Amino acid sequence: MSPTGPVVSDFPVLPAGHVTFLGAGPGDPGLLTLRAVEALASADVLVAEPDVLDVVRCHARAGVSTPEMTVVDMASAAAGVPVLRDAANLVMEAAKGGRRVVRAVAGDPGMDGDTGAEMLACAAAGVPFEVVPGVANAVGVPAYAGVPLRDAQGADVRFVDARNASDRCWAEVGASDATAVVSASLDSVGAAAGELVSAGRKPDTPLTVTIAGTTTRQRTWTATLGTIAQVLKQAKVLPSPDGHQPVIAVVGERSSAARRDQLAWFESKPLFGWKVLVPRTKEQAASLSDQLRSYGAVPHEVPTIAVEPPRTPQQMERAVKGLVTGRYEWIAFTSVNAVKAVREKFEEYGLDARAFAGIKVAAVGEQTAAALIDFGVKPDLVPSGEQSAAGLLEDWPPYDPVFDPIDRVFLPRADIATETLVAGLIELGWEVDDVTAYRTVRASPPPADTREAIKGGGFDAVLFTSSSTVRNLVGIAGKPHNVTVIACIGPATAKTAEEHGLRVDVLSPEPSVHKLAQALADFGAQRRDAAKEAGDPVTRPSERRPGARRRRTTT
């Protein structure tokens, strides 16, 4: 294996008593720059509004301070009005105390954030600072909406902030033929369109309006300056509670608004906006959830199984000691949990991956193999075909007394594992020590709102990766609503789902969680194509439950 490590940066770790003004981008966490991630990793204090905090906090080191920017005094509490605490005071207080501060803002600090005054305060106080640019809202949102700002002729682009645009600004933009990118609030976009028409733009000038840009809540409407107010009214879009839901409008003949159906790569993802229930722990579901996000989905992990040590650890202890003393020719791992159980036992005895020297190692699939590699062990055998016990047996060599000095296999598994692998290995001539490495028990019920969403049709799909996940999910949370798309990893899981009264919509072609996610994405794409061909609006499954169509869209 080639050694791997973090990317070496030309930037040093932030010095004490220092401030970084950091652009967090329009909303998609994947748009953070490498420098932004580096700065967050060395910060002592992180100052950000709640929506930005959710984007950047995962990159901050453990224990970083995140002071609340919103406090409520007694007078305001009675009226229910939050009072914004002065961010500049928080930043200066921490920096003067020798802390490394990151001040994160949405978009880009120079274009979207009102951080100029805070930078001047740092300069006046002699506090060193730097600026880490971010993807500006006015650039990132149109890109995700499928609206290029320039055409082949290189049209001029003008950026307008409708919140503080002067009459002169409107007049200049209205008199030009430049593409205008207007930052506005949802309740003021109609007025901004009117300003441009009054300044000389034609009412039939095309424009697009995008809300919640770069997130899976993104929605984009195509209209004209003269019709946009009516289009939004007919779409029944409600502004946020404070009436200032930000939007980005792109105006102009050359803005590619007419070709958005061909260019809307983000909103046309096969599972765009789908809430997908993944009945696994966050650790188990990490790669699966990432795959679902790449299809535009919003994964929601709900563990249905909890892993506990075996009731009697003596069998596992004897097997690990036998592993060290040469009792086994092979050790076979059939799950990530089995790797974790053996690794924990090794650490308990002060052992590491070197104890596997001279022993052949098998892994049932790619995820299990990855867990072994993370442990420092490269598997000798991974199924070339189906990633299952049957697939592993297809490639497992029969015992040969001439070439195999030892005829025994160590098989650390769950207490409820099937006998397929044991029986197959015995048939191949191997002796098997089938050891309970961990127990699986039903997890605790999820929160009440999650249970209600499951039973009430709040999820668009659920991925079942085993029969036990079906039984346990129904047991701890109830049966998914009949509008929810049910996707199963294989025939046995599908049979269990049907026995519980569920209609199976998607069956994975192979017993692999990633093939299952791909099958769900294919289903979503076919469903989207069928709706477009029929001239119907593209909706998510959850929007078809009783009453869902009558609800107004909120953002």
Stockholm file with secondary structure:
# STOCKHOLM 1.0

chainA/1-555         MSPTGPVVSDFPVLPAGHVTFLGAGPGDPGLLTLRAVEALASADVLVAEPDVLDVVRCHARAGVSTPEMTVVDMASAAAGVPVLRDAANLVMEAAKGGRRVVRAVAGDPGMDGDTGAEMLACAAAGVPFEVVPGVANAVGVPAYAGVPLRDAQGADVRFVDARNASDRCWAEVGASDATAVVSASLDSVGAAAGELVSAGRKPDTPLTVTIAGTTTRQRTWTATLGTIAQVLKQAKVLPSPDGHQPVIAVVGERSSAARRDQLAWFESKPLFGWKVLVPRTKEQAASLSDQLRSYGAVPHEVPTIAVEPPRTPQQMERAVKGLVTGRYEWIAFTSVNAVKAVREKFEEYGLDARAFAGIKVAAVGEQTAAALIDFGVKPDLVPSGEQSAAGLLEDWPPYDPVFDPIDRVFLPRADIATETLVAGLIELGWEVDDVTAYRTVRASPPPADTREAIKGGGFDAVLFTSSSTVRNLVGIAGKPHNVTVIACIGPATAKTAEEHGLRVDVLSPEPSVHKLAQALADFGAQRRDAAKEAGDPVTRPSERRPGARRRRTTT
#=GR chainA/1-555 SS CCCCCCCCCSSCCCCSSEEEEEECBSSCGGGCCHHHHHHHHTCSEEECCHHHHHHHGGGSCTTCBCCCSEECCHHHHHHTCCEECCHHHHHHHHHHTTCEEEEEESBCTTTTCCCHHHHHHHHHHTCCEEEECCCCHHHHHHHHHTCCSCCTTCCCEEEEETTTCCHHHHHHHHHSCSEEEEEEEGGGHHHHHHHHHHTTCCTTCEEEEEESTTSTTCEEEEEETTTHHHHHHHTTEECCTTSCCEEEEEESTTSCGGGHHHHCTTTTSTTTTCEEEECSCHHHHHHHHHHHHHTTCEEEECCCEEEECCSCTHHHHHHHHHHHHTCCSEEEECSHHHHHHHHHHHHHTTCCGGGGTTCEEEESSHHHHHHHHHHTCCCSBCCSSCSSHHHHHHHCCCCCTTTCSCCEEEEEEETTCCSHHHHHHHHTTCEEEEEEEEEEEECCCCCHHHHHHHHHTCCSEEEECSHHHHHHHHHHHCCCCTTSEEEESSHHHHHHHHHTTCCCCEECSSSCHHHHHHHHHHHHHHHHHHHHHTTCCCCCGGGGSTTGGGSCEEC
#=GC SS_cons         CCCCCCCCCSSCCCCSSEEEEEECBSSCGGGCCHHHHHHHHTCSEEECCHHHHHHHGGGSCTTCBCCCSEECCHHHHHHTCCEECCHHHHHHHHHHTTCEEEEEESBCTTTTCCCHHHHHHHHHHTCCEEEECCCCHHHHHHHHHTCCSCCTTCCCEEEEETTTCCHHHHHHHHHSCSEEEEEEEGGGHHHHHHHHHHTTCCTTCEEEEEESTTSTTCEEEEEETTTHHHHHHHTTEECCTTSCCEEEEEESTTSCGGGHHHHCTTTTSTTTTCEEEECSCHHHHHHHHHHHHHTTCEEEECCCEEEECCSCTHHHHHHHHHHHHTCCSEEEECSHHHHHHHHHHHHHTTCCGGGGTTCEEEESSHHHHHHHHHHTCCCSBCCSSCSSHHHHHHHCCCCCTTTCSCCEEEEEEETTCCSHHHHHHHHTTCEEEEEEEEEEEECCCCCHHHHHHHHHTCCSEEEECSHHHHHHHHHHHCCCCTTSEEEESSHHHHHHHHHTTCCCCEECSSSCHHHHHHHHHHHHHHHHHHHHHTTCCCCCGGGGSTTGGGSCEEC
//
